[in-house]
């Protein structure tokens, strides 16, 4: 392992240099691992193998909720759930199916407070949006709210991180217009 720190002293100061040295020493003693599969030696976050297996929704999606559905057989444009339920929104979008490794990434963030997956989740969102949402217009991105005590306990709202990322990519506002009135725990 080759390490170089002298340029940092001139560019950013001694505090940043000391932090980098400590982080590098810690990574030797405690190598990072993939937040999804646990493979050691990968950069913080999610390994390349897991990122190759993102279940992006490419076609045949519900025109209401955005989930992947079976190929159209009879001009059906909504999934069974959306045909049976009245929702108070016109359309939503899902970048991927909620299965491995996306599910594990979200769980690592939500339950494990593993912030190292955020850049990889942002990449998934960016790729999903840029490859499949060109020309579609949305009013705003709305995160699913957390009850106040749950937000304080967790320290962040993973849905807010996802909504803010989508809003930035689409150049629309991220609106926190929905509040949660009671805890569901």
N, C-alpha and C positions, 0 to 999 in steps of 0.2 A: 504494500500500500504506500503510495507516494502522497505526502501532504505538503502543502505550501501555504504559509501564513504571512510571510513578510509583506506582501502587497496589501493585505487587509489592514495592517497597522497604519499605513499611509492613507488608505481609502476610507475606512469606516471607523477606525478607532480601536482601542484595546478591548472594550467590552465585547464587541462583536467577535473579535479574534478569539477571546477566551471562550465564548459560547461555542464557537465552531470547534475549538480544540476539545472541549468537554463532550460535545455531541459526537465527534469522531471517535474519541476514546470509548464512549458508551456503546457506539455501534460495533466496536471490536469485541467488547465483552458481552453485549446483548444485541446480536444481529437482528435487524428488522425482519419481519415476516409479512406475508400477504395477509390482509385482513379477511380474505374469503377462504382460501384453502390452507393457510398456515405455512406455506413453503418459505423456508428461510433464505436469506441472502438477497431478497428482492428489495427494491426501494420501498419507502413508506407507502402505504396505501394498498393497491391491488396489483398483483403480478400480471405480466403480459399474457400468460396463458388464460387467466380468468377473464381478462378484458377481451380476449378473442372470442369468448363464449357469451357475450352479451346478447340476450334474445330480443333484438330489435323487432318491432312490428313493421313489416315491409308493405304488406297489402292486406286486403280483406279485413277492414276494421269497422267497428260499429260507428255509424255516423253521429251517434249521440254521446256515448261515453268514451270512445276511442279505443276500446279493448279489441284485441284480435278475435275474429270470429271465423267460422268455417267459410270456405269460398261460397260466394253467392250462388244460390241455386234457383231462386225465384224472385229476383229483384228486391230481396230483403236487404235493407240497409241498416237495420238495428239488431242488436243481440236480443235474445229472449228476455233478459232482465229489463232492458230499456223499453221493449214493447209492452211489458206488463206493468211498468211503474211510471208514474208521472213525475218528472224531475223539473225543478224550477231553473233550469239553465238550458241554453240552446245546444251547446256543443263543448266537449272537452277533448283533450288529446293525451295519449299515453305514448311515451318514447319507446318503451319496451314492455314485454310481459313481466309480471311480478313473479319471477322465479329465479333460480340460481343463475348467475352470481349477483344479479341486481338485488334480490331479496336479502342476501347476506350483507351486501354493502349498506343497505338502508338499516338493517338490524345492527350492524357494527356501529353506525352513527347514532341511531336512536337509543339503543339499549346499552351499548358498550362505550358510548361517548368517544368513539374513535374518529377524531377529526381528520385523520390522515386520508380517509376515503373521500373527502369533499372534492378535491381536484378531479378524481376519477369519476365521481357522480356528475360533476359539471361537464366533463368530457362526454359522458353518455347522453346527457340532456342536449348539449350543443350538437352532437352528431345526429341525434334523432330529429331535432328541430330543423337543422339545416338541410338534411337529406329528404325530409318528407313534408315540410310545412311551408314551402315556398309559395308566396302569393296568398296564403290564408291570413285573414285579418282577425285579430282578437282585441277585445276591449281592455282586458287587464289579466294579470296573473293573480290568483287568490290562494294563499296558503290555507291549509286546514288548520284551524286554531287549536291551541292548547289551553286548558283551564289555567288560570293564573298560578296556582300552587304547583301544578305539574311543570309549567314553564320555569318557575324558580328552581324547582328540584332538579330538573334536567339541565338547565343553564342555556338552552337554545331550543328552537323549534325546527326540526329537520325539514318539515314541510315549507317553512319560511325560506330556508337555504335553497331548496329546489325551486320554489316560485320566484325568488329573486334572480336566480340564474336564468330561468326561462324569460323573465321580463327583460333582463339586460339583452339577451340574444335577439328578442323580438322587438326591442325598442318600444315597450309598452310599460305602463305603470304596474307596480306590484301593490295591490290594494289589500289592506287588512280590514276588510269591511265586515267580516264575519267574526263573532265572538262566541266563546263557549261559556255557557251560564253555569254549568256544574261539572264536577269531576266525574269521570266514568270509571275510576279505579275503585 
